[in-house]
Amino acid sequence: MKKWLTATLLGLGLALAQGKVTVWTHFGGPELEWLKAQAKAYEKTSGVRVEVVEVPFGDIKQKFILGAPQGQAADLIVSIPHDWLGEMAQAGVLEPMDKYVTQAYLADLQGVAIEAFTFGGKLFGLPAFAESVALIYNKKYVKEPPKTWDEFLRLAQSLTKGNTFGFLYNIGDPYFNFGFFKAFGAENVFAKDAKGNLDPSKLLLGGEVGEKALQFIKDLRYRYNLVPEGVDYGVADGAFKDGALAMIINGPWALGDYKKAKIDFGIAPFPTPPGAKAPWGPFLGVQGVVVNAYSKNKTAAVNFAKTLVTGKNLVSFNQAGGRIPVSKSAVKTLEKDPVVAGFAQVFPLGTPMPNIPEMGKVWGPWGNAINLAIQKPDSNVKKIVEDMVAEIKKAIGR
């Protein structure tokens, strides 16, 4: 009897040890406390111990790619940006999630967020929250956001006087400018192949689309006289915080400072530029939870991931740190929150930033092209676009 009891207890101990789930996270402050509370709640309901380990954001990807095959990585990460997905999936360290989730579960997540966490036709993570740029306006100057380009231009020009500006933004940065390329016809940076995967050999930033978008950005400086030389992120953001700027393109990361500065702001989509084919729509950056393909506790890890990414828990996550959920039910619950409500109008217009490794070769030439175009009034936009495309294709090797 004593031997049997000892063996049973040893077996139970072993089962519990096998049931431990390790989580790597870059969260800090209230968001880290939220995650630890979720871990404790999951332990109570499942009996599986959850260990939360803090890992610096800049270290997580490489540490996971190298460590997972050796059994030296966490069972799941909370969270990764979706543009890491391609590299990590190609390395074979992410567990495909398709077989673990139902259509009913996915129906609560915004389609654009699911797209962001899909690579090679497979879902490699559970999207939780997102961010993008939008038109942020100071209600002291702008009572209602402009719906059309004509309204926007009239407002922006009339408010550019004395020590105030109508509109400024980080004009030289491609991330802040993608919405204009999209409006003039670029659905993404790369076209998709027959299977729905991004094809790096099919660049969409060139030709007439690139020329029109670049010309419009250039016009913001030289034709409409809105964004003078010397304006970058710091200048535009500082002017808005100082109450000297009516409208800016910026994202949710800036809102804490705007609140501290006691700016009464609103959030809206940027109006469709003149002559554009489609509405303006920004890059969407989505973060979500991924599971280790080499995990020995895959079922428990997946179940904890699914627990985190529910409407109810994403509401409490928003309340902890202000992140904007991609759960439709969470957005509905938070509909009176002006930040969530504002970005909820913008996200469906967005395009997930490409999640394939080749995107890393695009940023440099694209940024150079924008800065060359806005450098002088007589810049040759057509030649600049042609050179940009050639440089990107050479870098990608296509």
C-alpha positions as a Markdown table, in Angstrom:
| # | Residue | x | y | z |
|---|---|---|---|---|
| 1 | Met | 0.0 | 0.0 | 0.0 |
| 2 | Lys | 2.8 | 2.4 | 1.0 |
| 3 | Lys | 4.7 | 1.6 | -2.3 |
| 4 | Trp | 1.6 | 2.1 | -4.3 |
| 5 | Leu | 0.9 | 5.4 | -2.7 |
| 6 | Thr | 4.5 | 6.6 | -3.2 |
| 7 | Ala | 4.4 | 5.5 | -6.9 |
| 8 | Thr | 1.1 | 7.3 | -7.4 |
| 9 | Leu | 2.4 | 10.5 | -5.8 |
| 10 | Leu | 5.6 | 10.3 | -7.9 |
| 11 | Gly | 3.4 | 9.8 | -11.0 |
| 12 | Leu | 1.2 | 12.8 | -10.1 |
| 13 | Gly | 4.3 | 14.9 | -9.5 |
| 14 | Leu | 5.7 | 13.9 | -12.9 |
| 15 | Ala | 2.3 | 14.8 | -14.5 |
| 16 | Leu | 2.3 | 18.2 | -12.9 |
| 17 | Ala | 5.9 | 18.8 | -14.0 |
| 18 | Gln | 5.0 | 17.9 | -17.5 |
| 19 | Gly | 2.0 | 20.2 | -17.3 |
| 20 | Lys | 4.1 | 23.3 | -16.6 |
| 21 | Val | 3.8 | 26.0 | -19.3 |
| 22 | Thr | 6.5 | 28.7 | -19.7 |
| 23 | Val | 5.6 | 32.0 | -21.3 |
| 24 | Trp | 8.1 | 34.6 | -22.6 |
| 25 | Thr | 6.8 | 38.2 | -22.6 |
| 26 | His | 8.2 | 41.7 | -23.2 |
| 27 | Phe | 5.2 | 43.2 | -21.3 |
| 28 | Gly | 6.0 | 45.5 | -18.4 |
| 29 | Gly | 4.0 | 47.4 | -15.8 |
| 30 | Pro | 0.2 | 46.9 | -15.7 |
| 31 | Glu | 0.3 | 44.7 | -18.8 |
| 32 | Leu | 2.7 | 42.3 | -17.1 |
| 33 | Glu | 0.5 | 42.2 | -14.0 |
| 34 | Trp | -2.5 | 41.4 | -16.2 |
| 35 | Leu | -0.6 | 38.5 | -17.8 |
| 36 | Lys | 0.4 | 37.1 | -14.4 |
| 37 | Ala | -3.2 | 37.4 | -13.2 |
| 38 | Gln | -4.3 | 35.5 | -16.3 |
| 39 | Ala | -1.7 | 32.8 | -15.6 |
| 40 | Lys | -2.9 | 32.4 | -12.0 |
| 41 | Ala | -6.5 | 32.1 | -13.1 |
| 42 | Tyr | -5.5 | 29.5 | -15.7 |
| 43 | Glu | -3.6 | 27.5 | -13.1 |
| 44 | Lys | -6.7 | 27.4 | -10.9 |
| 45 | Thr | -9.0 | 26.2 | -13.6 |
| 46 | Ser | -6.6 | 23.8 | -15.4 |
| 47 | Gly | -4.2 | 22.6 | -12.8 |
| 48 | Val | -1.3 | 23.5 | -15.1 |
| 49 | Arg | 1.4 | 25.7 | -13.7 |
| 50 | Val | 2.3 | 28.8 | -15.8 |
| 51 | Glu | 5.6 | 30.5 | -15.4 |
| 52 | Val | 5.9 | 34.0 | -16.9 |
| 53 | Val | 9.4 | 35.0 | -17.8 |
| 54 | Glu | 10.3 | 38.5 | -18.9 |
| 55 | Val | 12.5 | 38.7 | -22.0 |
| 56 | Pro | 13.5 | 42.0 | -23.7 |
| 57 | Phe | 11.6 | 42.7 | -26.8 |
| 58 | Gly | 14.7 | 42.9 | -29.0 |
| 59 | Asp | 15.9 | 39.5 | -27.8 |
| 60 | Ile | 12.8 | 37.4 | -28.1 |
| 61 | Lys | 12.7 | 36.5 | -31.8 |
| 62 | Gln | 16.3 | 35.3 | -32.2 |
| 63 | Lys | 16.4 | 33.6 | -28.8 |
| 64 | Phe | 13.2 | 31.7 | -29.7 |
| 65 | Ile | 14.4 | 30.7 | -33.2 |
| 66 | Leu | 17.7 | 29.4 | -31.9 |
| 67 | Gly | 16.3 | 27.9 | -28.7 |
| 68 | Ala | 13.1 | 26.2 | -29.7 |
| 69 | Pro | 14.7 | 23.2 | -31.6 |
| 70 | Gln | 17.0 | 22.6 | -28.7 |
| 71 | Gly | 14.2 | 22.6 | -26.1 |
| 72 | Gln | 15.5 | 25.9 | -24.7 |
| 73 | Ala | 12.5 | 28.2 | -25.5 |
| 74 | Ala | 9.2 | 29.0 | -23.9 |
| 75 | Asp | 6.0 | 27.1 | -24.8 |
| 76 | Leu | 4.5 | 30.4 | -26.0 |
| 77 | Ile | 5.3 | 34.0 | -26.5 |
| 78 | Val | 3.0 | 36.9 | -25.4 |
| 79 | Ser | 3.3 | 38.7 | -27.8 |
| 80 | Ile | 5.0 | 39.1 | -31.2 |
| 81 | Pro | 4.4 | 41.6 | -33.9 |
| 82 | His | 3.0 | 39.9 | -37.0 |
| 83 | Asp | 5.9 | 41.1 | -39.3 |
| 84 | Trp | 8.1 | 38.6 | -37.4 |
| 85 | Leu | 5.8 | 35.8 | -38.5 |
| 86 | Gly | 7.4 | 34.9 | -41.9 |
| 87 | Glu | 10.9 | 34.5 | -40.5 |
| 88 | Met | 9.8 | 32.5 | -37.5 |
| 89 | Ala | 7.4 | 30.3 | -39.5 |
| 90 | Gln | 10.1 | 29.6 | -42.1 |
| 91 | Ala | 12.4 | 28.6 | -39.3 |
| 92 | Gly | 9.8 | 26.0 | -38.3 |
| 93 | Val | 9.5 | 27.1 | -34.7 |
| 94 | Leu | 5.8 | 28.2 | -34.7 |
| 95 | Glu | 2.9 | 25.8 | -34.3 |
| 96 | Pro | 0.1 | 26.2 | -36.9 |
| 97 | Met | -3.1 | 27.0 | -35.0 |
| 98 | Asp | -5.7 | 26.1 | -37.6 |
| 99 | Lys | -6.6 | 22.7 | -36.0 |
| 100 | Tyr | -7.0 | 24.2 | -32.6 |
| 101 | Val | -9.6 | 27.0 | -33.3 |
| 102 | Thr | -13.2 | 26.9 | -34.5 |
| 103 | Gln | -14.8 | 29.1 | -37.1 |
| 104 | Ala | -16.9 | 30.5 | -34.2 |
| 105 | Tyr | -13.8 | 31.5 | -32.3 |
| 106 | Leu | -12.2 | 33.1 | -35.4 |
| 107 | Ala | -15.5 | 35.0 | -36.2 |
| 108 | Asp | -14.9 | 37.3 | -33.2 |
| 109 | Leu | -11.5 | 38.4 | -34.6 |
| 110 | Gln | -11.2 | 41.1 | -37.3 |
| 111 | Gly | -10.4 | 39.6 | -40.7 |
| 112 | Val | -7.5 | 41.9 | -41.3 |
| 113 | Ala | -5.9 | 40.7 | -38.0 |
| 114 | Ile | -6.3 | 37.0 | -39.0 |
| 115 | Glu | -4.7 | 37.9 | -42.4 |
| 116 | Ala | -1.8 | 39.4 | -40.5 |
| 117 | Phe | -1.1 | 36.1 | -38.6 |
| 118 | Thr | -1.5 | 33.9 | -41.7 |
| 119 | Phe | 1.6 | 32.8 | -43.6 |
| 120 | Gly | 1.8 | 30.3 | -46.4 |
| 121 | Gly | -1.9 | 29.7 | -46.0 |
| 122 | Lys | -1.7 | 28.7 | -42.3 |
| 123 | Leu | -2.6 | 30.6 | -39.2 |
| 124 | Phe | 0.5 | 30.8 | -37.0 |
| 125 | Gly | -0.8 | 32.7 | -34.0 |
| 126 | Leu | -3.8 | 34.3 | -32.3 |
| 127 | Pro | -4.0 | 38.0 | -33.0 |
| 128 | Ala | -4.8 | 40.0 | -29.9 |
| 129 | Phe | -4.3 | 43.8 | -30.5 |
| 130 | Ala | -3.3 | 46.2 | -33.2 |
| 131 | Glu | -2.0 | 49.6 | -34.0 |
| 132 | Ser | -1.9 | 51.9 | -37.0 |
| 133 | Val | -1.6 | 55.5 | -37.7 |
| 134 | Ala | -4.7 | 57.7 | -38.1 |
| 135 | Leu | -5.7 | 61.4 | -38.4 |
| 136 | Ile | -5.5 | 62.7 | -34.9 |
| 137 | Tyr | -7.0 | 66.2 | -34.5 |
| 138 | Asn | -7.1 | 68.8 | -31.7 |
| 139 | Lys | -10.7 | 69.6 | -30.9 |
| 140 | Lys | -9.7 | 73.1 | -30.0 |
| 141 | Tyr | -9.3 | 73.8 | -33.7 |
| 142 | Val | -11.2 | 71.0 | -35.4 |
| 143 | Lys | -14.7 | 70.3 | -34.1 |
| 144 | Glu | -15.6 | 67.5 | -36.5 |
| 145 | Pro | -13.0 | 65.6 | -38.5 |
| 146 | Pro | -12.9 | 66.4 | -42.2 |
| 147 | Lys | -14.7 | 63.8 | -44.4 |
| 148 | Thr | -13.4 | 64.9 | -47.8 |
| 149 | Trp | -10.1 | 66.1 | -49.2 |
| 150 | Asp | -11.5 | 69.6 | -49.9 |
| 151 | Glu | -12.7 | 69.9 | -46.3 |
| 152 | Phe | -9.4 | 68.8 | -45.0 |
| 153 | Leu | -7.4 | 71.2 | -47.3 |
| 154 | Arg | -9.6 | 74.1 | -46.4 |
| 155 | Leu | -9.2 | 73.5 | -42.7 |
| 156 | Ala | -5.5 | 72.7 | -42.8 |
| 157 | Gln | -4.6 | 75.8 | -44.9 |
| 158 | Ser | -6.8 | 78.2 | -42.9 |
| 159 | Leu | -5.3 | 77.0 | -39.6 |
| 160 | Thr | -1.7 | 77.4 | -40.9 |
| 161 | Lys | -1.1 | 80.9 | -39.6 |
| 162 | Gly | 1.0 | 82.7 | -37.0 |
| 163 | Asn | 2.4 | 80.2 | -34.6 |
| 164 | Thr | -0.1 | 77.4 | -35.4 |
| 165 | Phe | -0.1 | 74.7 | -38.1 |
| 166 | Gly | -3.0 | 73.0 | -39.7 |
| 167 | Phe | -1.4 | 69.7 | -40.6 |
| 168 | Leu | 2.1 | 68.1 | -40.0 |
| 169 | Tyr | 3.4 | 64.6 | -39.9 |
| 170 | Asn | 6.5 | 62.5 | -40.3 |
| 171 | Ile | 6.6 | 63.1 | -44.0 |
| 172 | Gly | 9.8 | 61.3 | -44.8 |
| 173 | Asp | 8.9 | 57.9 | -43.3 |
| 174 | Pro | 7.3 | 55.3 | -45.5 |
| 175 | Tyr | 5.4 | 53.7 | -42.6 |
| 176 | Phe | 3.5 | 57.0 | -42.2 |
| 177 | Asn | 3.0 | 57.3 | -46.0 |
| 178 | Phe | 1.7 | 53.8 | -47.0 |
| 179 | Gly | -1.9 | 55.0 | -46.8 |
| 180 | Phe | -1.3 | 57.3 | -49.8 |
| 181 | Phe | 0.2 | 54.5 | -51.8 |
| 182 | Lys | -2.8 | 52.4 | -51.0 |
| 183 | Ala | -5.2 | 55.2 | -52.0 |
| 184 | Phe | -3.5 | 55.4 | -55.4 |
| 185 | Gly | -3.8 | 51.7 | -56.1 |
| 186 | Ala | -1.2 | 49.7 | -54.1 |
| 187 | Glu | -3.2 | 47.1 | -52.1 |
| 188 | Asn | 0.0 | 46.1 | -50.4 |
| 189 | Val | 3.8 | 46.4 | -50.9 |
| 190 | Phe | 3.7 | 43.0 | -52.8 |
| 191 | Ala | 1.0 | 41.3 | -54.8 |
| 192 | Lys | -0.4 | 37.9 | -53.8 |
| 193 | Asp | 0.1 | 34.7 | -55.7 |
| 194 | Ala | -2.6 | 32.3 | -56.7 |
| 195 | Lys | -2.6 | 30.7 | -53.2 |
| 196 | Gly | -3.0 | 34.1 | -51.5 |
| 197 | Asn | 0.6 | 34.4 | -50.3 |
| 198 | Leu | 2.6 | 37.6 | -50.7 |
| 199 | Asp | 4.9 | 37.3 | -53.7 |
| 200 | Pro | 8.2 | 39.3 | -53.3 |
| 201 | Ser | 8.8 | 39.3 | -57.1 |
| 202 | Lys | 5.6 | 41.3 | -57.6 |
| 203 | Leu | 6.3 | 44.8 | -56.2 |
| 204 | Leu | 3.3 | 47.2 | -56.2 |
| 205 | Leu | 5.0 | 50.4 | -55.2 |
| 206 | Gly | 6.3 | 51.3 | -58.7 |
| 207 | Gly | 4.8 | 52.6 | -61.9 |
| 208 | Glu | 1.9 | 55.0 | -62.0 |
| 209 | Val | 0.9 | 54.1 | -58.4 |
| 210 | Gly | 4.2 | 55.1 | -57.0 |
| 211 | Glu | 4.5 | 58.2 | -59.1 |
| 212 | Lys | 1.0 | 59.5 | -58.1 |
| 213 | Ala | 1.6 | 58.7 | -54.4 |
| 214 | Leu | 5.0 | 60.3 | -54.4 |
| 215 | Gln | 3.7 | 63.4 | -56.2 |
| 216 | Phe | 0.9 | 63.8 | -53.7 |
| 217 | Ile | 3.4 | 63.6 | -50.8 |
| 218 | Lys | 5.5 | 66.1 | -52.6 |
| 219 | Asp | 2.5 | 68.3 | -53.1 |
| 220 | Leu | 1.8 | 68.4 | -49.4 |
| 221 | Arg | 5.0 | 70.5 | -49.1 |
| 222 | Tyr | 5.3 | 72.5 | -52.4 |
| 223 | Arg | 1.7 | 72.8 | -53.8 |
| 224 | Tyr | -0.4 | 72.9 | -50.7 |
| 225 | Asn | 2.3 | 74.5 | -48.4 |
| 226 | Leu | 1.3 | 72.4 | -45.4 |
| 227 | Val | 4.5 | 70.4 | -44.3 |
| 228 | Pro | 7.6 | 72.7 | -44.5 |
| 229 | Glu | 11.2 | 71.5 | -44.7 |
| 230 | Gly | 12.7 | 70.2 | -41.5 |
| 231 | Val | 9.5 | 68.5 | -40.2 |
| 232 | Asp | 10.0 | 65.0 | -38.9 |
| 233 | Tyr | 8.3 | 62.9 | -36.2 |
| 234 | Gly | 9.7 | 64.9 | -33.3 |
| 235 | Val | 8.8 | 68.3 | -34.8 |
| 236 | Ala | 5.2 | 67.2 | -35.6 |
| 237 | Asp | 4.6 | 65.3 | -32.4 |
| 238 | Gly | 6.1 | 68.2 | -30.3 |
| 239 | Ala | 3.9 | 70.8 | -32.1 |
| 240 | Phe | 0.8 | 68.7 | -31.3 |
| 241 | Lys | 1.7 | 68.3 | -27.7 |
| 242 | Asp | 2.3 | 72.0 | -27.4 |
| 243 | Gly | -1.2 | 72.7 | -28.7 |
| 244 | Ala | 0.2 | 74.5 | -31.8 |
| 245 | Leu | -1.0 | 71.8 | -34.4 |
| 246 | Ala | -4.5 | 71.1 | -35.5 |
| 247 | Met | -4.0 | 67.7 | -37.2 |
| 248 | Ile | -1.3 | 65.0 | -37.4 |
| 249 | Ile | -0.9 | 61.5 | -38.7 |
| 250 | Asn | 0.2 | 59.4 | -35.7 |
| 251 | Gly | -0.6 | 56.3 | -33.7 |
| 252 | Pro | -1.8 | 55.1 | -30.3 |
| 253 | Trp | 1.7 | 55.1 | -28.9 |
| 254 | Ala | 1.6 | 58.9 | -28.9 |
| 255 | Leu | -1.7 | 59.3 | -27.1 |
| 256 | Gly | -0.4 | 59.0 | -23.5 |
| 257 | Asp | 1.7 | 62.1 | -24.0 |
| 258 | Tyr | -1.2 | 63.9 | -25.6 |
| 259 | Lys | -3.4 | 63.1 | -22.6 |
| 260 | Lys | -0.6 | 64.4 | -20.3 |
| 261 | Ala | -0.5 | 67.6 | -22.3 |
| 262 | Lys | -4.2 | 67.9 | -21.8 |
| 263 | Ile | -5.0 | 67.9 | -25.5 |
| 264 | Asp | -8.6 | 67.2 | -26.2 |
| 265 | Phe | -8.2 | 65.0 | -29.3 |
| 266 | Gly | -10.2 | 62.9 | -31.7 |
| 267 | Ile | -9.3 | 60.1 | -34.1 |
| 268 | Ala | -10.5 | 59.5 | -37.6 |
| 269 | Pro | -9.4 | 58.1 | -41.0 |
| 270 | Phe | -7.5 | 60.5 | -43.3 |
| 271 | Pro | -9.7 | 61.7 | -46.1 |
| 272 | Thr | -9.2 | 60.2 | -49.6 |
| 273 | Pro | -6.6 | 62.1 | -51.5 |
| 274 | Pro | -7.5 | 63.9 | -54.7 |
| 275 | Gly | -7.6 | 61.7 | -57.8 |
| 276 | Ala | -7.1 | 58.5 | -55.7 |
| 277 | Lys | -8.6 | 55.2 | -56.7 |
| 278 | Ala | -9.5 | 54.0 | -53.2 |
| 279 | Pro | -9.8 | 55.3 | -49.6 |
| 280 | Trp | -6.7 | 56.0 | -47.6 |
| 281 | Gly | -5.8 | 53.0 | -45.5 |
| 282 | Pro | -2.7 | 52.7 | -43.2 |
| 283 | Phe | -0.3 | 49.8 | -42.5 |
| 284 | Leu | -1.7 | 47.7 | -39.7 |
| 285 | Gly | 0.6 | 46.3 | -37.1 |
| 286 | Val | -0.9 | 43.4 | -35.2 |
| 287 | Gln | 0.5 | 41.6 | -32.2 |
| 288 | Gly | -0.6 | 38.2 | -31.0 |
| 289 | Val | 0.3 | 35.0 | -29.2 |
| 290 | Val | 2.3 | 32.2 | -30.8 |
| 291 | Val | 3.0 | 28.7 | -29.6 |
| 292 | Asn | 6.3 | 26.7 | -29.8 |
| 293 | Ala | 6.2 | 24.0 | -32.5 |
| 294 | Tyr | 8.6 | 22.0 | -30.3 |
| 295 | Ser | 6.7 | 22.4 | -27.1 |
| 296 | Lys | 6.1 | 19.2 | -25.0 |
| 297 | Asn | 3.0 | 20.8 | -23.5 |
| 298 | Lys | 1.4 | 22.0 | -26.7 |
| 299 | Thr | -2.2 | 21.4 | -25.7 |
| 300 | Ala | -1.9 | 23.3 | -22.4 |
| 301 | Ala | 0.1 | 26.1 | -24.2 |
| 302 | Val | -2.6 | 26.4 | -26.9 |
| 303 | Asn | -5.4 | 26.4 | -24.3 |
| 304 | Phe | -3.7 | 29.2 | -22.4 |
| 305 | Ala | -3.2 | 31.2 | -25.6 |
| 306 | Lys | -6.9 | 30.8 | -26.4 |
| 307 | Thr | -7.8 | 31.9 | -22.9 |
| 308 | Leu | -5.8 | 35.1 | -23.3 |
| 309 | Val | -7.3 | 35.9 | -26.7 |
| 310 | Thr | -11.0 | 36.2 | -25.8 |
| 311 | Gly | -13.3 | 39.2 | -25.9 |
| 312 | Lys | -13.6 | 39.4 | -22.1 |
| 313 | Asn | -9.9 | 39.1 | -21.4 |
| 314 | Leu | -8.9 | 41.5 | -24.2 |
| 315 | Val | -11.2 | 44.1 | -22.6 |
| 316 | Ser | -9.3 | 43.7 | -19.3 |
| 317 | Phe | -6.0 | 43.9 | -21.2 |
| 318 | Asn | -7.1 | 47.2 | -22.8 |
| 319 | Gln | -8.0 | 48.5 | -19.3 |
| 320 | Ala | -4.6 | 47.5 | -18.1 |
| 321 | Gly | -2.5 | 49.2 | -20.8 |
| 322 | Gly | -4.8 | 50.9 | -23.4 |
| 323 | Arg | -4.0 | 48.5 | -26.3 |
| 324 | Ile | -6.6 | 48.3 | -28.9 |
| 325 | Pro | -8.1 | 44.8 | -29.3 |
| 326 | Val | -8.9 | 43.1 | -32.5 |
| 327 | Ser | -11.8 | 41.1 | -30.9 |
| 328 | Lys | -15.1 | 42.4 | -32.3 |
| 329 | Ser | -16.9 | 41.7 | -29.0 |
| 330 | Ala | -14.2 | 43.5 | -27.0 |
| 331 | Val | -14.5 | 46.6 | -29.3 |
| 332 | Lys | -18.2 | 46.5 | -28.8 |
| 333 | Thr | -17.8 | 46.4 | -25.0 |
| 334 | Leu | -15.4 | 49.3 | -25.2 |
| 335 | Glu | -17.4 | 51.4 | -27.7 |
| 336 | Lys | -17.6 | 54.4 | -25.4 |
| 337 | Asp | -13.8 | 54.6 | -25.2 |
| 338 | Pro | -12.9 | 57.3 | -27.8 |
| 339 | Val | -9.5 | 55.8 | -28.6 |
| 340 | Val | -10.9 | 52.3 | -29.3 |
| 341 | Ala | -13.9 | 53.7 | -31.1 |
| 342 | Gly | -11.7 | 56.0 | -33.2 |
| 343 | Phe | -9.2 | 53.3 | -34.3 |
| 344 | Ala | -12.1 | 50.8 | -34.8 |
| 345 | Gln | -13.0 | 53.0 | -37.8 |
| 346 | Val | -9.5 | 52.9 | -39.1 |
| 347 | Phe | -8.4 | 49.3 | -38.7 |
| 348 | Pro | -10.8 | 47.9 | -41.4 |
| 349 | Leu | -9.3 | 50.3 | -43.9 |
| 350 | Gly | -5.8 | 49.0 | -43.1 |
| 351 | Thr | -3.4 | 46.6 | -44.7 |
| 352 | Pro | -1.3 | 44.3 | -42.5 |
| 353 | Met | 2.4 | 45.2 | -42.9 |
| 354 | Pro | 4.0 | 42.4 | -45.0 |
| 355 | Asn | 5.0 | 39.5 | -42.8 |
| 356 | Ile | 7.6 | 38.1 | -45.2 |
| 357 | Pro | 11.3 | 38.6 | -44.6 |
| 358 | Glu | 11.8 | 40.4 | -47.9 |
| 359 | Met | 10.0 | 43.4 | -46.5 |
| 360 | Gly | 13.2 | 44.3 | -44.6 |
| 361 | Lys | 14.8 | 45.1 | -48.0 |
| 362 | Val | 12.1 | 47.6 | -48.9 |
| 363 | Trp | 12.2 | 50.2 | -46.1 |
| 364 | Gly | 15.6 | 51.8 | -47.0 |
| 365 | Pro | 15.0 | 52.4 | -50.8 |
| 366 | Trp | 11.4 | 53.4 | -50.1 |
| 367 | Gly | 12.4 | 56.0 | -47.5 |
| 368 | Asn | 15.2 | 57.3 | -49.7 |
| 369 | Ala | 12.7 | 57.8 | -52.6 |
| 370 | Ile | 10.3 | 59.8 | -50.5 |
| 371 | Asn | 13.0 | 62.0 | -49.1 |
| 372 | Leu | 14.5 | 62.6 | -52.6 |
| 373 | Ala | 11.0 | 63.6 | -53.9 |
| 374 | Ile | 10.3 | 66.1 | -51.2 |
| 375 | Gln | 13.8 | 67.6 | -51.2 |
| 376 | Lys | 13.1 | 70.2 | -54.0 |
| 377 | Pro | 10.2 | 71.4 | -56.0 |
| 378 | Asp | 11.5 | 70.2 | -59.3 |
| 379 | Ser | 12.5 | 66.7 | -58.2 |
| 380 | Asn | 12.0 | 64.1 | -61.0 |
| 381 | Val | 9.3 | 61.8 | -59.4 |
| 382 | Lys | 9.2 | 59.3 | -62.3 |
| 383 | Lys | 13.0 | 58.8 | -62.2 |
| 384 | Ile | 13.0 | 58.5 | -58.4 |
| 385 | Val | 10.3 | 55.8 | -58.5 |
| 386 | Glu | 12.1 | 53.9 | -61.2 |
| 387 | Asp | 15.4 | 53.9 | -59.2 |
| 388 | Met | 13.5 | 52.9 | -56.1 |
| 389 | Val | 12.0 | 49.8 | -57.8 |
| 390 | Ala | 15.3 | 48.8 | -59.3 |
| 391 | Glu | 17.1 | 49.1 | -55.9 |
| 392 | Ile | 14.4 | 47.1 | -54.1 |
| 393 | Lys | 14.4 | 44.3 | -56.7 |
| 394 | Lys | 18.2 | 44.1 | -56.6 |
| 395 | Ala | 18.2 | 43.9 | -52.8 |
| 396 | Ile | 15.5 | 41.2 | -52.8 |
| 397 | Gly | 17.3 | 39.4 | -55.7 |
| 398 | Arg | 14.2 | 39.2 | -58.0 |
